[in-house]
Amino acid sequence: MAQDLISNSILKFGLDGYGLIVASNEKDSLYFIKITDKTKKLPVLLNYTTLKTSRDKLEGSLIVEFPFENYKIGLYFSNSNVEKEWVRPFYLSLYNLDLGKHNTFIDTEPPTSDDKMNLRLNMFHSLYYANTISNIRRFKIETGGVFERGFPLIYDNKVVGVIANSNYQNKTNIAEVIEISKIRDLLYSQNKGFIRCKYFELLEDNKKETPCEKEIREQKEVEKKLAEIKKRSKKEYRETKNYPIDYTFGGNLSTGMNLQPFTSGKITDDKSLFLNIILNPDNYDKWSMTISPQLGSTNIGGTFLYIGGNTTNSIGIKYLNAKSKTYSVSFLMERRYFLKSDYYFGLGFGYTPLLSSPIKFDYIRSDRSNVSFSESTKTNRFVNLISTRLSLMAWKFRADFHVNYYLNNIVNNTFSFDVAAINNLNQSYNISKFPFLEIKQNGFNYGISISYRLKGIWKAQ
């Protein structure tokens, strides 16, 4: 299997030797190297074949060349990658090896321009260090055969170098080898940072990632830890800081009762969303101020009996679905009590002006009970309330029980509308109806609300 990975990384350049795939970063592209003599010029465009492509000629283009002793190493790019599932082989550094046996793939015949590669393994013996030249390792072939520049030198099924010379012309039995780690360093020098791994993706000695991939992973881990520390520090800072102003956002449900209740008893059912703007929310020894704008809707109660009966000269009315929108701002002074380590209570008093939009309501007539009609008061109404609030605060949540007292009525008791009727003489006339006549002034509104603190947390000092 390991030998197959290596052989599938070998490219053939016709009569011009062989090369080695060193990276395949993208779906349809690969990078490979070609070695030639220092005195020769590397071709800008280069045709190649692989073990899988046989006679099909693919093309690569020169990216950069590196001088290395008596040779040149060219790095090529090809976007005609037939090795789309190329699996990168492993490599070793020659510096880490003893003088044991090595081998390489050799072609059983001299290179031709159109034949397949007929590869087989041949044994090489490493020569003593005294016989090496600078940065070049020399190996002696054990048996006869053709070795060509570009063939990988193999030790323990791992690539250790690339042969730089050829013996099919001068019949030498000495192969000069450039270490794969030297080639790696040259390709890494082409770019800085993580991108330098783009041109070399072989894996070192059974490792699962290249040095750059390891750096990227470690860098991401460091960045993740730093982000967590920063987030934790920011959270701790926000939780321990005393804010001069903070905000809570929440919702409210409430109902209203009249001091002199009419038939149904209820004045209003209210729902609203609000934003509390709190001045000195963490000042526990002094009063704080809360400004609370609210947007709500109100269901206004009324009689559910027919008014006027269903006599010859009168028409009874049944009122349905009286609703309006409300806009209010509460101004409250608050102070904290019964402080505990993780929760405490607060008590506040204040004033709330409220603007009610025109009240829209439906009704049915006793003489046409299968048809509903719509009507509106057509005017806004301004209401004044005295407000008090009992609060429970813990972490970032706040629960309030509030009671509001109406200083004036939320509806106009004298509002009326006309209903057309016909008498016994078949004459038409209007009957005035007062839908809110029984809703008295000076009622209470009470309810609960839940809100979430947006910046700091509620804490007892």
C-alpha positions as CSV (number, residue, x, y, z in Angstrom):
1,M,0.0,0.0,0.0
2,A,2.7,2.5,0.9
3,Q,4.6,1.7,-2.3
4,D,1.5,2.3,-4.3
5,L,1.1,5.7,-2.7
6,I,4.7,6.5,-3.7
7,S,4.4,5.1,-7.2
8,N,1.2,7.0,-7.8
9,S,3.1,10.2,-6.9
10,I,5.6,9.7,-9.8
11,L,5.2,11.6,-13.1
12,K,7.0,10.9,-16.4
13,F,8.2,13.6,-18.7
14,G,8.8,11.6,-21.8
15,L,12.5,11.5,-22.6
16,D,13.2,14.2,-20.0
17,G,13.1,12.2,-16.8
18,Y,10.7,11.9,-14.0
19,G,9.1,14.1,-11.3
20,L,7.3,13.7,-7.9
21,I,3.9,15.1,-6.8
22,V,4.5,17.1,-3.7
23,A,1.0,18.7,-3.1
24,S,-2.6,18.6,-4.3
25,N,-4.3,21.4,-2.5
26,E,-7.4,21.9,-4.7
27,K,-9.9,19.6,-6.3
28,D,-8.5,19.8,-9.8
29,S,-4.9,20.9,-9.3
30,L,-1.5,19.5,-8.2
31,Y,2.1,20.7,-7.7
32,F,5.1,18.6,-8.6
33,I,8.9,19.0,-8.9
34,K,11.4,18.4,-11.7
35,I,15.2,18.3,-11.3
36,T,17.7,19.1,-14.0
37,D,21.4,20.0,-14.3
38,K,22.4,23.5,-13.2
39,T,23.6,24.4,-16.7
40,K,20.3,23.4,-18.3
41,K,17.1,25.5,-18.5
42,L,13.9,24.3,-17.0
43,P,11.0,24.3,-19.5
44,V,8.2,26.8,-18.8
45,L,5.6,24.4,-19.9
46,L,6.0,20.7,-19.4
47,N,4.0,17.7,-20.6
48,Y,3.7,14.7,-18.3
49,T,2.0,11.4,-17.8
50,T,1.2,9.3,-14.7
51,L,0.7,5.6,-14.0
52,K,-3.0,6.1,-14.7
53,T,-2.9,8.3,-17.8
54,S,-0.6,6.1,-19.9
55,R,-0.2,8.0,-23.3
56,D,-2.4,11.0,-22.4
57,K,-0.3,14.1,-22.1
58,L,-1.1,16.5,-19.4
59,E,0.6,19.9,-19.0
60,G,2.2,21.8,-16.1
61,S,3.6,25.3,-15.8
62,L,6.7,26.5,-14.0
63,I,6.1,28.5,-10.9
64,V,9.6,28.9,-9.5
65,E,13.1,27.3,-9.6
66,F,15.7,26.8,-6.9
67,P,19.4,26.3,-7.5
68,F,20.8,23.4,-5.4
69,E,24.5,22.4,-5.7
70,N,25.0,21.2,-9.3
71,Y,21.2,21.0,-10.0
72,K,18.0,23.0,-10.3
73,I,14.7,22.1,-8.7
74,G,11.6,23.4,-10.5
75,L,8.2,23.7,-8.9
76,Y,5.3,23.2,-11.4
77,F,1.6,23.7,-11.2
78,S,-1.0,21.8,-13.2
79,N,-4.8,22.2,-13.3
80,S,-5.3,19.0,-15.2
81,N,-5.1,16.7,-12.1
82,V,-6.0,13.1,-12.9
83,E,-4.9,12.2,-9.4
84,K,-7.9,13.9,-7.8
85,E,-7.8,11.3,-5.0
86,W,-4.1,11.6,-4.5
87,V,-3.1,10.3,-1.1
88,R,0.1,11.9,0.2
89,P,2.9,9.4,1.1
90,F,5.1,9.6,4.2
91,Y,8.7,10.8,4.2
92,L,11.7,10.6,6.5
93,S,14.8,12.7,6.9
94,L,18.1,11.1,5.9
95,Y,19.8,12.6,8.9
96,N,17.7,10.4,11.1
97,L,18.7,7.1,9.3
98,D,21.6,4.7,9.6
99,L,23.5,3.4,6.7
100,G,21.1,0.6,6.0
101,K,19.6,-0.5,2.7
102,H,17.4,1.8,0.6
103,N,15.6,1.2,-2.7
104,T,13.9,3.1,-5.4
105,F,11.5,2.5,-8.3
106,I,13.4,2.1,-11.5
107,D,12.2,1.8,-15.1
108,T,13.2,-1.6,-16.6
109,E,13.9,0.1,-19.9
110,P,15.4,3.4,-20.9
111,P,12.9,6.3,-21.1
112,T,10.8,6.6,-24.2
113,S,8.4,9.4,-25.3
114,D,5.2,7.4,-25.3
115,D,5.5,4.2,-23.3
116,K,4.0,3.5,-19.9
117,M,6.3,3.4,-16.8
118,N,7.5,-0.1,-16.2
119,L,8.4,0.3,-12.6
120,R,10.1,-2.2,-10.3
121,L,12.1,-1.8,-7.0
122,N,15.9,-1.9,-6.9
123,M,18.2,-1.9,-3.9
124,F,20.6,0.9,-3.1
125,H,23.3,1.0,-0.4
126,S,24.1,4.3,1.3
127,L,27.7,5.2,1.0
128,Y,29.8,6.4,3.9
129,Y,29.6,10.1,4.8
130,A,33.2,10.6,3.7
131,N,32.0,9.9,0.2
132,T,29.2,12.5,0.2
133,I,29.4,16.0,-1.1
134,S,27.7,19.1,0.5
135,N,23.9,18.7,0.7
136,I,24.0,15.7,-1.6
137,R,23.8,12.1,-0.5
138,R,25.3,9.4,-2.7
139,F,24.0,5.8,-3.0
140,K,25.4,2.8,-4.8
141,I,23.0,0.6,-6.9
142,E,23.1,-3.1,-5.9
143,T,22.1,-4.7,-9.2
144,G,21.9,-3.4,-12.8
145,G,19.0,-1.3,-14.0
146,V,18.1,2.1,-15.2
147,F,17.6,4.8,-12.6
148,E,16.6,8.3,-13.7
149,R,16.5,11.7,-12.1
150,G,13.2,12.3,-10.4
151,F,12.8,8.8,-8.9
152,P,12.1,8.9,-5.2
153,L,14.6,7.1,-2.9
154,I,12.7,4.9,-0.4
155,Y,13.5,3.7,3.1
156,D,11.1,1.7,5.1
157,N,8.3,2.5,2.6
158,K,8.8,6.2,3.1
159,V,10.3,8.8,0.7
160,V,13.7,10.0,1.9
161,G,15.0,11.8,-1.1
162,V,14.8,12.4,-4.9
163,I,17.5,11.1,-7.3
164,A,19.1,14.1,-9.1
165,N,21.2,12.3,-11.8
166,S,20.6,9.6,-14.4
167,N,22.5,6.4,-15.3
168,Y,20.8,5.4,-18.5
169,Q,23.4,7.3,-20.6
170,N,26.7,7.1,-18.6
171,K,25.9,3.7,-16.9
172,T,27.1,4.9,-13.5
173,N,26.1,2.9,-10.4
174,I,26.2,5.9,-8.1
175,A,23.0,7.9,-7.5
176,E,23.1,11.5,-6.2
177,V,20.2,12.1,-4.0
178,I,18.7,15.4,-2.7
179,E,17.0,14.9,0.7
180,I,13.2,15.3,0.7
181,S,13.6,17.5,3.8
182,K,15.8,19.9,1.8
183,I,13.2,20.1,-0.9
184,R,10.6,20.7,1.7
185,D,12.5,23.6,3.2
186,L,13.0,25.1,-0.2
187,L,9.3,24.9,-1.0
188,Y,8.4,26.3,2.4
189,S,10.7,29.3,1.8
190,Q,8.5,30.3,-1.2
191,N,5.8,31.8,1.1
192,K,5.5,33.0,4.6
193,G,3.1,31.9,7.3
194,F,0.6,29.1,6.9
195,I,0.4,29.5,3.1
196,R,4.0,28.1,2.8
197,C,2.6,24.6,3.2
198,K,0.7,25.0,-0.1
199,Y,3.5,23.5,-2.1
200,F,4.5,20.6,0.1
201,E,2.0,18.2,1.7
202,L,3.8,15.0,2.2
203,L,3.5,13.7,5.8
204,E,6.6,13.1,8.0
205,D,7.1,9.6,9.5
206,N,3.5,8.5,10.1
207,K,2.3,11.9,11.3
208,K,-1.2,13.0,10.6
209,E,-0.5,16.6,9.6
210,T,2.2,18.7,8.1
211,P,4.2,21.2,10.2
212,C,2.0,24.0,8.8
213,E,-1.2,22.2,9.4
214,K,0.0,21.6,13.0
215,E,0.8,25.3,13.3
216,I,-2.7,26.2,11.9
217,R,-4.4,23.8,14.3
218,E,-2.3,25.1,17.3
219,Q,-2.9,28.7,16.3
220,K,-6.6,28.1,16.1
221,E,-6.5,26.4,19.5
222,V,-4.6,29.4,21.0
223,E,-7.0,31.8,19.3
224,K,-10.0,29.8,20.7
225,K,-8.5,29.8,24.2
226,L,-7.7,33.6,24.0
227,A,-11.3,34.2,22.8
228,E,-12.7,32.2,25.7
229,I,-10.4,34.0,28.2
230,K,-11.4,37.4,26.7
231,K,-15.1,36.4,26.7
232,R,-14.8,35.2,30.3
233,S,-12.9,38.3,31.4
234,K,-15.4,40.5,29.6
235,K,-18.3,38.7,31.3
236,E,-16.6,38.9,34.7
237,Y,-15.9,42.6,34.2
238,R,-19.5,43.2,33.2
239,E,-20.8,41.3,36.2
240,T,-18.6,43.0,38.7
241,K,-18.8,46.5,37.3
242,N,-21.2,49.1,38.9
243,Y,-23.0,50.8,36.1
244,P,-24.2,54.4,36.2
245,I,-27.1,53.4,33.9
246,D,-28.5,50.1,32.7
247,Y,-31.5,48.7,30.9
248,T,-34.0,45.9,31.3
249,F,-36.4,44.7,28.6
250,G,-39.5,42.8,29.3
251,G,-43.3,42.3,29.1
252,N,-46.3,43.1,31.4
253,L,-49.7,41.6,32.0
254,S,-52.2,43.5,34.1
255,T,-55.9,44.0,34.8
256,G,-57.9,46.9,36.2
257,M,-60.8,47.2,38.7
258,N,-63.2,50.0,39.4
259,L,-63.9,51.3,42.9
260,Q,-67.6,51.2,42.0
261,P,-67.7,48.2,39.6
262,F,-70.4,47.9,37.0
263,T,-72.0,44.8,35.8
264,S,-68.8,42.9,34.6
265,G,-66.6,44.3,37.3
266,K,-63.4,44.8,35.1
267,I,-62.1,48.0,33.6
268,T,-59.2,46.8,31.6
269,D,-57.0,43.9,30.6
270,D,-53.6,45.1,29.5
271,K,-50.6,43.7,27.7
272,S,-47.4,45.7,27.1
273,L,-43.7,45.6,26.2
274,F,-41.4,48.0,28.0
275,L,-37.8,49.1,28.4
276,N,-36.6,50.1,31.9
277,I,-33.9,52.8,31.9
278,I,-32.4,52.6,35.3
279,L,-30.1,55.3,36.7
280,N,-27.7,54.1,39.4
281,P,-29.0,50.5,39.3
282,D,-26.1,49.3,41.5
283,N,-26.2,52.0,44.1
284,Y,-27.6,50.1,47.0
285,D,-27.3,52.8,49.7
286,K,-29.2,55.5,47.9
287,W,-32.4,55.9,45.8
288,S,-32.2,55.0,42.1
289,M,-34.5,56.3,39.4
290,T,-36.3,54.2,36.7
291,I,-37.8,55.6,33.5
292,S,-40.0,53.0,31.8
293,P,-41.5,53.7,28.4
294,Q,-44.2,51.2,27.5
295,L,-46.2,50.2,24.4
296,G,-49.3,48.3,25.1
297,S,-52.8,47.3,24.1
298,T,-55.9,47.5,26.4
299,N,-59.2,45.6,26.3
300,I,-61.7,48.0,28.0
301,G,-64.5,46.4,29.9
302,G,-68.2,47.4,29.7
303,T,-71.7,46.1,30.1
304,F,-72.6,42.8,28.4
305,L,-76.4,43.3,28.8
306,Y,-78.7,44.7,26.3
307,I,-79.4,48.3,27.0
308,G,-82.9,49.5,26.4
309,G,-84.4,46.1,25.7
310,N,-86.2,45.3,22.5
311,T,-89.3,47.3,22.7
312,T,-91.3,48.9,19.9
313,N,-89.6,52.3,20.3
314,S,-86.2,51.2,21.5
315,I,-83.2,49.1,20.3
316,G,-81.0,47.1,22.7
317,I,-77.2,47.2,22.2
318,K,-74.7,44.6,23.2
319,Y,-71.0,45.8,23.2
320,L,-68.1,43.7,22.2
321,N,-64.3,43.9,21.9
322,A,-63.5,47.4,23.0
323,K,-59.8,47.9,22.4
324,S,-57.2,50.7,22.3
325,K,-53.5,51.1,22.1
326,T,-51.6,52.8,25.0
327,Y,-48.4,54.7,25.2
328,S,-47.0,55.5,28.6
329,V,-43.8,56.5,30.5
330,S,-43.4,55.7,34.2
331,F,-41.1,57.7,36.4
332,L,-40.3,55.9,39.6
333,M,-37.9,56.3,42.6
334,E,-36.7,53.0,43.9
335,R,-34.7,51.6,46.8
336,R,-33.3,48.1,47.6
337,Y,-34.2,46.1,50.7
338,F,-33.5,42.7,52.3
339,L,-30.2,42.3,50.5
340,K,-29.0,38.7,50.0
341,S,-26.0,37.3,48.3
342,D,-27.9,36.3,45.2
343,Y,-31.2,38.2,45.3
344,Y,-32.9,41.1,46.9
345,F,-36.1,43.1,46.9
346,G,-36.9,46.7,45.8
347,L,-39.7,49.1,46.4
348,G,-40.6,52.1,44.1
349,F,-43.1,54.9,43.8
350,G,-43.8,57.3,41.0
351,Y,-46.0,58.8,38.4
352,T,-47.2,57.5,35.0
353,P,-48.7,59.6,32.2
354,L,-50.6,57.5,29.7
355,L,-52.0,58.3,26.2
356,S,-54.8,56.1,25.0
357,S,-55.6,55.9,21.3
358,P,-59.2,56.1,20.1
359,I,-61.2,53.2,21.4
360,K,-62.5,50.9,18.8
361,F,-65.4,48.6,19.7
362,D,-67.9,46.3,18.0
363,Y,-71.6,45.9,18.9
364,I,-74.7,44.1,17.9
365,R,-78.3,45.4,17.8
366,S,-81.2,43.5,19.4
367,D,-83.1,43.8,16.2
368,R,-80.2,42.5,14.0
369,S,-78.4,40.0,16.3
370,N,-76.8,38.2,13.4
371,V,-74.8,41.3,12.3
372,S,-72.0,43.2,14.1
373,F,-71.2,46.9,13.7
374,S,-68.0,48.8,14.4
375,E,-67.6,52.2,16.1
376,S,-64.7,54.4,17.4
377,T,-64.4,57.2,19.9
378,K,-62.2,59.0,17.3
379,T,-60.2,60.9,19.9
380,N,-57.1,60.2,22.0
381,R,-57.3,60.4,25.8
382,F,-54.7,61.4,28.3
383,V,-54.7,59.6,31.7
384,N,-52.7,60.2,34.9
385,L,-51.7,57.4,37.2
386,I,-49.9,57.1,40.5
387,S,-47.6,54.0,40.4
388,T,-46.0,51.7,42.9
389,R,-43.9,48.7,42.3
390,L,-42.5,45.8,44.4
391,S,-39.6,44.1,42.8
392,L,-37.6,40.8,43.2
393,M,-34.2,41.0,41.5
394,A,-31.7,38.1,40.9
395,W,-28.8,37.7,38.4
396,K,-30.1,39.3,35.2
397,F,-33.8,38.9,35.8
398,R,-36.3,41.1,37.5
399,A,-39.9,40.4,38.5
400,D,-42.3,43.3,39.4
401,F,-45.7,43.4,41.0
402,H,-47.2,46.8,40.3
403,V,-50.2,48.7,41.2
404,N,-51.4,51.8,39.4
405,Y,-54.2,54.2,40.5
406,Y,-56.1,56.1,37.9
407,L,-56.5,59.8,38.8
408,N,-58.9,60.2,35.9
409,N,-60.9,57.7,33.7
410,I,-59.3,55.9,30.8
411,V,-62.5,56.4,28.9
412,N,-64.9,59.3,28.3
413,N,-68.0,58.4,30.2
414,T,-70.1,60.9,28.1
415,F,-69.1,59.5,24.7
416,S,-72.2,58.6,22.7
417,F,-73.0,57.4,19.2
418,D,-76.3,57.3,17.3
419,V,-78.2,54.2,16.2
420,A,-80.8,54.5,13.5
421,A,-84.2,53.1,14.2
422,I,-87.7,53.0,12.7
423,N,-91.0,53.6,14.6
424,N,-94.4,52.2,14.1
425,L,-95.3,54.8,11.6
426,N,-92.3,53.7,9.6
427,Q,-90.4,56.9,10.4
428,S,-86.7,56.8,11.0
429,Y,-85.0,58.4,14.0
430,N,-81.7,58.2,15.9
431,I,-81.1,56.7,19.4
432,S,-78.0,57.9,21.3
433,K,-76.1,55.2,23.1
434,F,-73.5,55.7,25.9
435,P,-71.3,52.5,25.9
436,F,-68.9,53.7,28.7
437,L,-71.4,55.4,31.0
438,E,-71.0,52.9,33.8
439,I,-67.2,52.9,33.9
440,K,-66.5,55.1,36.9
441,Q,-63.4,57.2,37.6
442,N,-60.6,56.4,40.1
443,G,-59.9,52.7,39.4
444,F,-57.0,50.5,40.2
445,N,-54.8,48.6,37.7
446,Y,-52.5,45.9,38.9
447,G,-50.3,43.2,37.3
448,I,-46.9,41.5,37.0
449,S,-44.0,42.0,34.7
450,I,-40.8,40.1,33.9
451,S,-37.7,41.8,32.5
452,Y,-34.1,40.9,31.6
453,R,-31.1,43.1,32.4
454,L,-29.1,43.9,29.3
455,K,-25.6,44.8,30.7
456,G,-24.8,44.0,34.3
457,I,-26.3,41.7,36.8
458,W,-28.3,42.3,40.0
459,K,-26.0,41.7,42.9
460,A,-25.8,42.5,46.6
461,Q,-22.7,44.3,47.6
